[in-house]
Amino acid sequence: MERLWAPWRIGYILSDKKEDGCIFCNAYRLNEDEESLVLYRGKFSFIIMNLYPYNAGHLMVVPNRHINSPLKLEKDEQLELFELTNKSIEVLSKVLKPDGFNLGMNLGRTAGAGIDDHIHIHIVPRWSGDTNFMSTVSDTKVISEALKETYKKLKEAF
């Protein structure tokens, strides 16, 4: 039997899954970027790593303002949100060299939003062959690098 060793997962397994308040607002206010995985802070938005990524380098671009719909964004907020999305793609391309990307927003719980009251754009790097037997047969995703290692590489590039 093969074993998949992922000792960093124990933190999630044993953690209290309920956080007081909005996780994005908390990360933004904390001002401990490495601890909260914030990579970059703009005037209206910030870039944060996903704590439970679909793939290595899974980032999110989040408005600083707690807002539940892109329709409520001011023009300056809209512009910076997309500028930081582009910046994320550029940095991920340079550092991790993916073959492509998935970009998206899940608006509302029924659309798959885990956090439906603070919008965010997902940026998921993809590599040829990253959907393999683990994900298709056993519904398991292998992330090949620890979050803190990926954070250090990306932070330096931002």
Backbone as CSV, one residue per row, in Angstrom:
resi,resn,N_x,N_y,N_z,CA_x,CA_y,CA_z,C_x,C_y,C_z
1,MET,0.846,-1.183,0.000,0.000,0.000,0.000,0.890,1.245,0.000
2,GLU,0.583,2.176,-0.905,1.284,3.447,-0.944,0.717,4.385,0.126
3,ARG,1.579,5.209,0.687,1.134,6.173,1.692,1.390,7.590,1.184
4,LEU,0.436,8.443,1.385,0.561,9.849,1.036,0.835,10.600,2.327
5,TRP,2.031,11.152,2.469,2.462,11.808,3.699,2.184,13.306,3.595
6,ALA,1.295,13.814,4.428,0.943,15.242,4.425,0.762,15.714,5.864
7,PRO,1.865,15.803,6.635,1.755,16.115,8.058,1.175,17.495,8.363
8,TRP,1.243,18.442,7.427,0.698,19.776,7.676,-0.824,19.772,7.730
9,ARG,-1.467,18.722,7.240,-2.927,18.641,7.257,-3.492,18.484,8.661
10,ILE,-2.669,18.012,9.616,-3.162,17.799,10.968,-3.637,19.116,11.582
11,GLY,-3.015,20.216,11.203,-3.458,21.522,11.692,-4.898,21.803,11.317
12,TYR,-5.259,21.491,10.084,-6.632,21.685,9.633,-7.572,20.684,10.311
13,ILE,-7.154,19.437,10.381,-7.992,18.390,10.962,-8.369,18.716,12.404
14,LEU,-7.400,19.192,13.183,-7.630,19.456,14.605,-8.140,20.869,14.890
15,SER,-8.154,21.724,13.882,-8.526,23.121,14.119,-10.021,23.308,14.314
16,ASP,-10.339,24.402,15.000,-11.726,24.833,15.132,-12.093,25.478,13.805
17,LYS,-13.023,24.913,13.076,-13.353,25.383,11.722,-14.184,26.655,11.708
18,LYS,-14.681,27.061,12.850,-15.529,28.249,12.887,-14.683,29.456,13.299
19,GLU,-14.619,30.437,12.433,-13.862,31.649,12.699,-14.840,32.782,12.950
20,ASP,-14.525,33.623,13.928,-15.373,34.778,14.196,-15.171,35.824,13.112
21,GLY,-16.253,36.243,12.494,-16.185,37.274,11.470,-15.772,36.713,10.120
22,CYS,-15.499,37.606,9.216,-15.121,37.273,7.848,-13.627,36.934,7.795
23,ILE,-13.279,35.797,7.197,-11.861,35.417,7.153,-11.043,36.398,6.321
24,PHE,-11.634,36.989,5.291,-10.902,37.953,4.478,-10.696,39.271,5.237
25,CYS,-11.726,39.740,5.889,-11.590,40.970,6.684,-10.591,40.770,7.821
26,ASN,-10.632,39.592,8.447,-9.696,39.292,9.528,-8.262,39.283,9.012
27,ALA,-8.022,38.658,7.877,-6.681,38.606,7.290,-6.207,40.003,6.914
28,TYR,-7.104,40.810,6.359,-6.752,42.172,5.954,-6.378,43.030,7.160
29,ARG,-7.141,42.925,8.237,-6.897,43.734,9.438,-5.724,43.241,10.276
30,LEU,-5.415,41.965,10.190,-4.392,41.364,11.043,-3.024,42.015,10.866
31,ASN,-2.690,42.408,9.654,-1.386,42.998,9.355,-0.225,42.080,9.680
32,GLU,-0.468,40.793,9.674,0.566,39.759,9.801,0.503,38.961,8.500
33,ASP,1.097,39.532,7.458,0.895,38.987,6.119,1.318,37.530,5.982
34,GLU,2.467,37.157,6.512,2.903,35.765,6.365,1.956,34.817,7.089
35,GLU,1.540,35.180,8.278,0.621,34.339,9.050,-0.715,34.172,8.337
36,SER,-1.217,35.253,7.740,-2.519,35.193,7.070,-2.407,34.894,5.573
37,LEU,-1.171,34.682,5.082,-0.899,34.328,3.685,-1.226,35.444,2.702
38,VAL,-1.219,36.693,3.168,-1.415,37.843,2.273,-0.100,38.090,1.535
39,LEU,-0.171,38.115,0.219,1.010,38.301,-0.623,1.213,39.745,-1.053
40,TYR,0.121,40.474,-1.222,0.221,41.827,-1.772,-0.988,42.632,-1.322
41,ARG,-0.748,43.902,-1.002,-1.820,44.814,-0.600,-1.861,45.996,-1.564
42,GLY,-3.000,46.170,-2.218,-3.217,47.324,-3.065,-4.024,48.369,-2.316
43,LYS,-4.435,49.404,-3.018,-5.231,50.464,-2.396,-6.652,49.983,-2.095
44,PHE,-7.236,49.173,-2.990,-8.623,48.738,-2.853,-8.795,47.227,-2.688
45,SER,-7.734,46.470,-2.951,-7.815,45.001,-2.936,-6.500,44.411,-2.460
46,PHE,-6.545,43.123,-2.132,-5.318,42.427,-1.758,-5.313,41.026,-2.348
47,ILE,-4.120,40.426,-2.378,-3.932,39.076,-2.905,-3.565,38.175,-1.737
48,ILE,-4.270,37.057,-1.630,-4.048,36.124,-0.535,-4.004,34.701,-1.094
49,MET,-3.183,33.862,-0.473,-3.168,32.448,-0.857,-4.370,31.754,-0.244
50,ASN,-4.880,30.756,-0.942,-5.965,29.958,-0.416,-5.380,28.950,0.575
51,LEU,-5.892,28.959,1.804,-5.401,28.071,2.849,-5.677,26.604,2.530
52,TYR,-6.725,26.342,1.746,-7.089,24.981,1.348,-7.157,24.924,-0.176
53,PRO,-5.973,24.961,-0.824,-5.916,25.159,-2.283,-6.375,23.966,-3.098
54,TYR,-6.871,24.275,-4.295,-7.175,23.251,-5.290,-5.886,22.767,-5.946
55,ASN,-4.906,23.650,-6.045,-3.600,23.364,-6.621,-2.575,24.249,-5.936
56,ALA,-1.300,23.901,-6.045,-0.240,24.760,-5.525,-0.350,26.134,-6.181
57,GLY,-0.211,27.178,-5.407,-0.277,28.528,-5.945,-1.677,29.080,-6.109
58,HIS,-2.686,28.411,-5.574,-4.076,28.881,-5.669,-4.198,30.196,-4.893
59,LEU,-4.442,31.286,-5.617,-4.552,32.615,-5.022,-5.976,33.132,-5.121
60,MET,-6.253,34.168,-4.327,-7.526,34.872,-4.415,-7.243,36.372,-4.370
61,VAL,-7.963,37.104,-5.181,-7.905,38.568,-5.157,-9.196,39.026,-4.505
62,VAL,-9.052,39.845,-3.455,-10.169,40.172,-2.581,-10.274,41.686,-2.399
63,PRO,-11.461,42.256,-2.549,-11.608,43.686,-2.231,-11.350,43.917,-0.739
64,ASN,-10.727,45.036,-0.423,-10.521,45.394,0.988,-11.864,45.577,1.690
65,ARG,-12.805,46.110,0.948,-14.133,46.403,1.501,-14.972,45.124,1.540
66,HIS,-15.626,44.883,2.654,-16.508,43.721,2.807,-17.753,43.957,1.954
67,ILE,-17.846,43.177,0.870,-18.904,43.405,-0.111,-19.315,42.069,-0.715
68,ASN,-20.601,41.878,-0.977,-21.087,40.561,-1.405,-21.450,40.459,-2.882
69,SER,-21.204,41.501,-3.662,-21.549,41.451,-5.079,-20.615,42.349,-5.887
70,PRO,-20.160,41.876,-7.045,-19.346,42.752,-7.893,-20.134,43.953,-8.402
71,LEU,-21.445,43.861,-8.381,-22.278,44.989,-8.825,-22.170,46.183,-7.886
72,LYS,-21.695,45.955,-6.671,-21.568,47.021,-5.675,-20.178,47.667,-5.661
73,LEU,-19.267,47.175,-6.490,-17.917,47.726,-6.532,-17.893,49.080,-7.240
74,GLU,-17.113,50.000,-6.708,-16.856,51.270,-7.383,-15.902,51.001,-8.557
75,LYS,-15.839,51.921,-9.510,-15.009,51.747,-10.707,-13.540,51.512,-10.348
76,ASP,-13.005,52.282,-9.381,-11.611,52.110,-8.974,-11.377,50.724,-8.370
77,GLU,-12.347,50.227,-7.635,-12.241,48.893,-7.041,-12.271,47.819,-8.128
78,GLN,-13.148,48.001,-9.117,-13.234,47.045,-10.228,-11.904,46.976,-10.973
79,LEU,-11.363,48.142,-11.273,-10.115,48.212,-12.030,-8.982,47.527,-11.276
80,GLU,-8.832,47.846,-9.996,-7.725,47.257,-9.254,-7.911,45.755,-9.058
81,LEU,-9.138,45.308,-8.861,-9.400,43.876,-8.712,-8.876,43.122,-9.941
82,PHE,-9.145,43.656,-11.122,-8.683,42.985,-12.333,-7.186,43.190,-12.555
83,GLU,-6.651,44.358,-12.194,-5.208,44.576,-12.293,-4.444,43.584,-11.414
84,LEU,-4.947,43.351,-10.192,-4.280,42.413,-9.295,-4.473,40.968,-9.753
85,THR,-5.564,40.689,-10.435,-5.743,39.368,-11.038,-4.664,39.154,-12.099
86,ASN,-4.456,40.163,-12.952,-3.415,40.078,-13.975,-2.029,39.959,-13.350
87,LYS,-1.779,40.736,-12.301,-0.488,40.674,-11.605,-0.266,39.272,-11.042
88,SER,-1.309,38.664,-10.505,-1.209,37.311,-9.958,-0.839,36.306,-11.046
89,ILE,-1.482,36.437,-12.205,-1.189,35.538,-13.320,0.273,35.708,-13.756
90,GLU,0.739,36.953,-13.829,2.128,37.215,-14.221,3.109,36.581,-13.238
91,VAL,2.874,36.785,-11.930,3.787,36.248,-10.914,3.747,34.725,-10.899
92,LEU,2.555,34.149,-10.932,2.447,32.695,-10.939,3.118,32.095,-12.178
93,SER,2.967,32.752,-13.324,3.599,32.282,-14.559,5.113,32.270,-14.419
94,LYS,5.650,33.322,-13.840,7.102,33.455,-13.671,7.647,32.455,-12.658
95,VAL,6.961,32.310,-11.520,7.496,31.518,-10.407,7.173,30.034,-10.522
96,LEU,5.925,29.696,-10.832,5.503,28.297,-10.827,5.397,27.676,-12.222
97,LYS,5.387,28.510,-13.249,5.357,28.061,-14.642,4.225,27.073,-14.966
98,PRO,2.991,27.437,-14.639,1.872,26.547,-14.992,1.605,26.582,-16.498
99,ASP,0.845,25.598,-16.957,0.470,25.524,-18.369,-0.798,26.311,-18.672
100,GLY,-1.545,26.671,-17.642,-2.788,27.415,-17.815,-3.338,27.826,-16.456
101,PHE,-4.531,28.417,-16.471,-5.165,28.909,-15.247,-6.670,28.707,-15.310
102,ASN,-7.270,28.513,-14.157,-8.714,28.663,-13.995,-8.915,29.939,-13.198
103,LEU,-9.813,30.805,-13.678,-10.196,32.027,-12.966,-11.681,31.960,-12.696
104,GLY,-12.111,32.465,-11.542,-13.545,32.467,-11.323,-13.988,33.071,-10.010
105,MET,-15.284,33.371,-9.992,-15.977,33.845,-8.795,-17.211,32.976,-8.609
106,ASN,-17.469,32.576,-7.398,-18.693,31.858,-7.062,-19.564,32.839,-6.287
107,LEU,-20.626,33.287,-6.899,-21.489,34.298,-6.286,-22.718,33.626,-5.700
108,GLY,-22.768,33.546,-4.392,-23.890,32.924,-3.692,-23.591,31.489,-3.302
109,ARG,-24.177,31.058,-2.224,-23.956,29.711,-1.685,-24.335,28.638,-2.704
110,THR,-25.436,28.833,-3.422,-25.871,27.820,-4.393,-24.929,27.726,-5.592
111,ALA,-24.121,28.757,-5.811,-23.139,28.742,-6.897,-21.805,28.155,-6.439
112,GLY,-21.747,27.727,-5.193,-20.533,27.088,-4.690,-19.655,27.964,-3.831
113,ALA,-20.111,29.160,-3.491,-19.294,30.058,-2.668,-19.214,29.534,-1.242
114,GLY,-17.997,29.247,-0.803,-17.783,28.872,0.595,-17.897,30.085,1.490
115,ILE,-17.499,31.225,0.960,-17.628,32.517,1.645,-18.444,33.381,0.712
116,ASP,-19.718,33.527,1.017,-20.603,34.197,0.059,-20.885,35.659,0.379
117,ASP,-20.343,36.158,1.488,-20.632,37.549,1.830,-19.453,38.487,1.573
118,HIS,-18.330,37.973,1.053,-17.183,38.808,0.693,-16.621,38.241,-0.616
119,ILE,-16.905,38.925,-1.712,-16.513,38.408,-3.028,-14.998,38.278,-3.140
120,HIS,-14.585,37.406,-4.021,-13.169,37.189,-4.292,-13.035,36.442,-5.616
121,ILE,-11.922,36.676,-6.281,-11.619,36.003,-7.539,-10.584,34.918,-7.268
122,HIS,-10.902,33.684,-7.665,-9.961,32.575,-7.552,-9.058,32.551,-8.768
123,ILE,-7.775,32.318,-8.542,-6.807,32.116,-9.611,-6.106,30.799,-9.294
124,VAL,-6.370,29.787,-10.114,-5.843,28.443,-9.859,-4.909,28.053,-10.996
125,PRO,-3.604,27.933,-10.703,-2.675,27.469,-11.732,-2.963,26.014,-12.088
126,ARG,-2.773,25.677,-13.367,-3.015,24.306,-13.837,-1.813,23.836,-14.658
127,TRP,-1.515,22.564,-14.530,-0.431,21.940,-15.276,-0.984,20.776,-16.069
128,SER,-0.396,20.522,-17.224,-0.799,19.359,-18.015,-0.646,18.117,-17.145
129,GLY,-1.709,17.333,-17.061,-1.673,16.099,-16.286,-1.935,16.269,-14.801
130,ASP,-2.336,17.476,-14.352,-2.557,17.631,-12.909,-3.856,16.989,-12.433
131,THR,-4.698,16.565,-13.355,-5.831,15.720,-12.990,-5.391,14.301,-13.303
132,ASN,-5.163,13.518,-12.258,-4.632,12.177,-12.444,-5.469,11.172,-11.664
133,PHE,-4.956,9.987,-11.472,-5.730,8.942,-10.809,-6.138,9.324,-9.395
134,MET,-5.316,10.110,-8.703,-5.654,10.488,-7.324,-6.958,11.284,-7.281
135,SER,-7.084,12.250,-8.177,-8.281,13.094,-8.154,-9.481,12.422,-8.813
136,THR,-9.249,11.626,-9.848,-10.386,11.034,-10.557,-10.894,9.746,-9.916
137,VAL,-10.002,8.948,-9.337,-10.409,7.675,-8.763,-10.684,7.777,-7.264
138,SER,-9.794,8.452,-6.541,-9.932,8.455,-5.087,-10.424,9.783,-4.530
139,ASP,-10.799,10.724,-5.412,-11.301,12.021,-4.965,-10.327,12.682,-3.995
140,THR,-9.034,12.580,-4.303,-7.970,13.132,-3.467,-7.091,14.008,-4.338
141,LYS,-6.727,15.155,-3.839,-5.850,16.073,-4.571,-4.505,16.113,-3.869
142,VAL,-3.430,15.920,-4.611,-2.088,15.996,-4.063,-1.544,17.392,-4.345
143,ILE,-1.197,18.099,-3.294,-0.542,19.411,-3.416,0.933,19.148,-3.164
144,SER,1.780,19.495,-4.122,3.166,19.039,-4.114,4.116,19.874,-3.259
145,GLU,3.644,20.958,-2.701,4.538,21.825,-1.930,3.786,22.414,-0.754
146,ALA,4.472,22.554,0.369,3.868,23.141,1.563,3.518,24.607,1.298
147,LEU,2.412,25.069,1.882,1.941,26.441,1.681,3.013,27.479,1.985
148,LYS,3.718,27.322,3.089,4.724,28.319,3.489,5.870,28.402,2.490
149,GLU,6.226,27.271,1.874,7.276,27.291,0.854,6.801,28.047,-0.385
150,THR,5.585,27.762,-0.822,5.025,28.479,-1.967,4.881,29.957,-1.631
151,TYR,4.427,30.267,-0.416,4.272,31.663,0.017,5.596,32.410,-0.123
152,LYS,6.680,31.840,0.360,7.986,32.506,0.315,8.387,32.816,-1.121
153,LYS,8.203,31.856,-2.024,8.552,32.070,-3.433,7.718,33.185,-4.049
154,LEU,6.414,33.143,-3.800,5.520,34.125,-4.419,5.691,35.505,-3.792
155,LYS,5.842,35.572,-2.477,6.001,36.865,-1.789,7.188,37.628,-2.351
156,GLU,8.288,36.913,-2.562,9.490,37.532,-3.116,9.219,38.106,-4.508
157,ALA,8.410,37.405,-5.291,8.127,37.849,-6.664,7.140,39.029,-6.696
158,PHE,6.241,39.116,-5.697,5.315,40.239,-5.648,6.049,41.487,-5.172
